[in-house]
Structure formats: structure tokens, C-alpha cells
Amino acid sequence: MFRKHTRTKTDDDSAILSAPLELRGVAEEEDDHQGSGRRVRKVIHDLGSRVHATFTFTSRGMMDSMESESDWTEDFRVRRRRFSGDCSSEKAFAIDVSIPSNPFFRYYCEIDEMQFETMKQKQNLSVNLNGFYLAFKESLVSCKTRESANVMVFTMNGTDGMGTLACLEDLGHKHVETLRIDFVPYTEREIQERVQLEYREMAKTLYGEEEEYAAPFAAPRRR
């Protein structure tokens, strides 16, 4: 059951989408060449098959005509990340990326009008901020419904911990990158706080809101 929400002028819109994600890692390795000494090079490693990822959106002043698969869910207040104090733009959106099977995989990004102008020039984009926001959501839906033709790749940098999400379209003879977004990893403290909050929400759902249990096995059995 979804909770109905009455929006006010100060509310941020929130939505959750899911899509398959390919994980890759970038690591620095040394090559020992005879006569030329050691040389450091970056190597991309495929970290396995596709995983199921959750994308949580928080938007401000954005037009959104798409329907997400679970708008205003019971736990959106836990999963949603609020905008930082530096993000003062009237139009902006934030994205959280997490993997349900791995609670320690958590990245986020915030994109406002100023940041988007830099992205627009680097990626030669032909849309505005709102168009980019909708195009990314459409890419997520395409990756889920047409998995063979659309691929979402998340690359983690082993040196600085940053992550990059690339949307690729399979043209048959090559993959073409359509969108690219840089992500920042959660800090260890933020991950611990998020896991604790989500655990409490899960415990309340399973055992009720009468008491807060430290662990499922601490709950008395119901007859």
C-alpha cells in the first residue's frame, strides 16, 4: 500500500526506480618492462554479472511526467537523501544508488543548474536540466524493459572511491554512450546510519511499532 501525500510548495518530489546494473572497477597496476622500468596503468575489471540496483530520486522544481514504480512508498523518508546546504539552485535533483543485496554499496549525486551547464558542454547534450532528468529516468526504464539493447554500467575508481554511471545503447555493432553521471560514495558513518534506519523500519514492519527490537531473534514469538 502506498501512502498518499499532499504536496506543498516547499516539498521535494521523491521517487524510486529500479534497473539492472553492471559493476566495474578501475585499479592501478604496475607493469614491469625490461629496460624501461615499472609503469603504472589503469585497468578496468568486470566485477561480475548484472545486479539489481535501486535509484532514489529527490527533485526540486523539476517537471516530471513519468510515473515511477513506487512513488511515495512507506520508506521514502528513510531512503531519500536531502539536498546539501550548498545546493541552493531553484531547480536541482539528487540520485541515490544502492544495491539491496549489498547494503554497503551506496553512492549519491546532486545536480543543479550550474553543474548541469558543465555536464552539457562536456557531453554535448542538447537538452536542458529537466530534459536530462527525464532522459535519465527513461534510460532506467529502458534498461529494465529492453535489457538486451540498453545497458547501465557503474564504474568504481579504486584510487579515490568515486563512481561513474554510464548509459549505453547497443547499436548491434558497438555500444554508444548516451549519458554519464559522476557519483560520490557515502561515508562510513552515513552508511552505518542508513543501515540502522532501514533496519528499524524493517523491524517495525515485521514486529509492529509497539516496541523497538534490537534484533529479530529478540522479539517474542506470537502465538
C-alpha positions as CSV (number, residue, x, y, z in Angstrom):
1,M,0.0,0.0,0.0
2,F,1.3,3.4,-0.9
3,R,0.9,6.4,1.4
4,K,-0.9,9.4,-0.1
5,H,1.0,12.6,0.2
6,T,-0.3,16.1,-0.1
7,R,2.4,18.2,-1.7
8,T,3.2,21.8,-0.6
9,K,5.3,24.5,-2.2
10,T,8.3,23.5,0.0
11,D,8.1,19.8,-0.7
12,D,10.8,17.9,-2.6
13,D,9.5,15.3,-5.0
14,S,10.7,11.8,-4.4
15,A,10.5,8.6,-6.5
16,I,12.1,5.2,-6.6
17,L,13.1,3.2,-9.7
18,S,15.0,0.0,-10.2
19,A,17.1,-1.3,-13.0
20,P,19.8,-3.9,-13.8
21,L,23.4,-2.6,-13.3
22,E,26.7,-3.8,-14.5
23,L,29.6,-3.2,-12.0
24,R,33.1,-2.5,-13.0
25,G,36.2,-1.4,-11.0
26,V,39.2,0.7,-12.0
27,A,42.5,-0.2,-10.3
28,E,46.1,0.8,-10.9
29,E,48.5,-1.9,-11.7
30,E,52.3,-1.9,-12.3
31,D,53.9,-3.3,-15.4
32,D,57.5,-4.4,-15.2
33,H,59.0,-3.8,-18.7
34,Q,62.6,-4.9,-19.2
35,G,64.8,-1.9,-19.8
36,S,62.0,0.6,-19.3
37,G,61.3,0.1,-15.6
38,R,57.9,0.0,-13.9
39,R,54.9,1.7,-15.4
40,V,51.6,2.3,-13.7
41,R,48.5,1.8,-15.8
42,K,44.8,1.8,-15.0
43,V,42.9,-1.5,-15.6
44,I,39.2,-1.9,-15.8
45,H,37.9,-5.1,-14.1
46,D,34.5,-6.6,-14.7
47,L,33.0,-7.4,-11.2
48,G,30.5,-10.0,-12.4
49,S,27.1,-10.3,-13.8
50,R,24.4,-7.6,-13.6
51,V,22.9,-6.8,-10.2
52,H,19.6,-5.3,-9.2
53,A,20.0,-1.6,-8.2
54,T,17.7,0.9,-6.7
55,F,17.7,4.6,-7.8
56,T,16.1,7.0,-5.4
57,F,15.4,10.5,-6.8
58,T,14.8,13.7,-4.9
59,S,13.9,16.7,-7.1
60,R,13.3,20.4,-6.6
61,G,11.4,22.5,-9.1
62,M,11.6,19.7,-11.8
63,M,8.7,18.8,-14.1
64,D,8.2,15.0,-14.0
65,S,5.6,13.5,-16.3
66,M,6.8,9.9,-15.7
67,E,5.2,7.5,-13.3
68,S,7.7,5.7,-11.1
69,E,7.1,2.2,-10.0
70,S,6.8,3.1,-6.3
71,D,6.1,6.8,-5.7
72,W,5.7,7.9,-2.1
73,T,6.4,4.5,-0.6
74,E,6.3,3.8,3.1
75,D,10.1,4.1,3.5
76,F,10.8,7.0,1.2
77,R,11.6,9.2,4.2
78,V,14.4,6.8,5.1
79,R,15.9,6.2,1.7
80,R,15.6,9.7,0.5
81,R,18.7,11.9,0.7
82,R,18.1,15.6,1.4
83,F,19.9,18.3,-0.6
84,S,23.1,19.6,0.9
85,G,23.3,23.2,2.1
86,D,25.5,24.1,-0.9
87,C,22.7,23.2,-3.3
88,S,20.7,26.5,-3.4
89,S,19.5,26.3,-7.0
90,E,15.8,26.5,-7.6
91,K,16.0,23.5,-10.0
92,A,18.0,20.5,-8.9
93,F,17.8,16.8,-8.4
94,A,19.7,14.2,-6.4
95,I,20.1,10.5,-7.0
96,D,20.9,7.7,-4.6
97,V,22.2,4.4,-6.0
98,S,22.1,1.3,-3.8
99,I,22.1,-2.4,-4.2
100,P,19.5,-4.2,-1.9
101,S,21.7,-7.3,-1.8
102,N,24.7,-5.3,-0.6
103,P,23.7,-2.7,2.0
104,F,27.3,-1.1,1.9
105,F,27.1,-0.1,-1.7
106,R,25.7,3.4,-1.6
107,Y,26.5,6.4,-3.9
108,Y,24.8,9.7,-4.5
109,C,25.0,12.8,-6.7
110,E,23.4,16.2,-6.7
111,I,23.0,18.1,-10.0
112,D,21.8,21.7,-10.1
113,E,21.6,24.2,-12.9
114,M,25.2,25.4,-12.7
115,Q,26.6,21.8,-12.6
116,F,24.5,20.8,-15.5
117,E,25.9,23.5,-17.7
118,T,29.3,22.0,-17.3
119,M,28.0,18.5,-18.0
120,K,26.1,19.8,-21.0
121,Q,29.3,21.2,-22.6
122,K,31.4,18.1,-21.8
123,Q,28.8,15.6,-23.1
124,N,27.5,17.8,-25.9
125,L,23.9,17.5,-24.6
126,S,21.0,19.1,-26.5
127,V,18.5,19.2,-23.6
128,N,18.0,21.4,-20.5
129,L,18.2,20.2,-16.9
130,N,14.7,19.0,-16.9
131,G,15.1,17.2,-20.2
132,F,18.2,15.5,-18.8
133,Y,16.4,14.4,-15.7
134,L,13.6,12.8,-17.7
135,A,16.0,11.3,-20.2
136,F,17.9,9.5,-17.4
137,K,14.7,8.1,-15.9
138,E,13.7,6.9,-19.4
139,S,17.1,5.2,-19.7
140,L,16.5,3.3,-16.4
141,V,13.1,2.1,-17.7
142,S,14.7,1.1,-21.0
143,C,17.4,-0.9,-19.2
144,K,14.7,-2.8,-17.4
145,T,12.3,-3.4,-20.2
146,R,14.8,-3.8,-23.1
147,E,17.8,-5.3,-21.2
148,S,19.4,-6.7,-24.4
149,A,19.6,-3.3,-26.1
150,N,20.3,-0.9,-23.2
151,V,23.0,-1.3,-20.6
152,M,23.7,0.7,-17.4
153,V,27.3,0.5,-16.3
154,F,28.6,1.7,-12.9
155,T,32.4,2.0,-12.7
156,M,34.1,2.4,-9.3
157,N,37.5,4.1,-9.0
158,G,39.8,2.2,-6.6
159,T,42.0,5.2,-6.0
160,D,39.6,8.0,-5.0
161,G,36.4,5.9,-4.4
162,M,34.4,8.0,-6.9
163,G,31.9,6.3,-9.2
164,T,30.7,6.9,-12.7
165,L,27.4,5.8,-14.2
166,A,27.2,5.4,-18.0
167,C,24.1,4.7,-20.0
168,L,24.9,2.6,-23.1
169,E,22.8,1.8,-26.1
170,D,23.6,-1.3,-28.2
171,L,23.5,-0.5,-31.9
172,G,24.4,-4.0,-32.9
173,H,28.0,-3.3,-33.9
174,K,29.0,-1.2,-30.9
175,H,27.8,0.4,-27.7
176,V,27.1,4.2,-27.8
177,E,27.2,6.2,-24.5
178,T,24.2,8.4,-24.2
179,L,24.5,9.8,-20.7
180,R,27.2,9.9,-18.0
181,I,26.9,11.0,-14.3
182,D,29.6,11.1,-11.6
183,F,28.7,9.8,-8.1
184,V,30.2,10.3,-4.7
185,P,30.4,7.4,-2.2
186,Y,28.7,7.6,1.1
187,T,31.0,7.9,4.1
188,E,31.2,5.0,6.6
189,R,29.2,6.9,9.1
190,E,26.5,7.7,6.6
191,I,26.3,4.0,5.6
192,Q,26.0,2.9,9.2
193,E,23.2,5.5,9.9
194,R,21.3,4.4,6.8
195,V,21.6,0.7,7.5
196,Q,20.4,1.3,11.1
197,L,17.4,3.4,10.0
198,E,16.4,0.9,7.3
199,Y,16.8,-2.0,9.8
200,R,14.5,-0.2,12.2
201,E,11.9,0.4,9.5
202,M,12.1,-3.3,8.6
203,A,11.8,-4.4,12.2
204,K,8.7,-2.2,12.7
205,T,7.1,-3.7,9.6
206,L,7.8,-7.3,10.8
207,Y,7.2,-7.0,14.5
208,G,4.9,-3.9,14.9
209,E,5.5,-0.5,16.3
210,E,4.8,-1.3,19.9
211,E,8.4,-1.8,20.8
212,E,11.8,-1.3,19.1
213,Y,13.6,-4.6,19.0
214,A,17.4,-4.8,18.8
215,A,17.3,-7.9,16.6
216,P,14.6,-10.1,15.1
217,F,15.5,-13.0,17.5
218,A,14.8,-10.7,20.5
219,A,11.2,-10.4,19.5
220,P,8.8,-12.6,21.5
221,R,7.0,-15.2,19.4
222,R,3.4,-14.6,18.6
223,R,1.0,-17.4,19.3
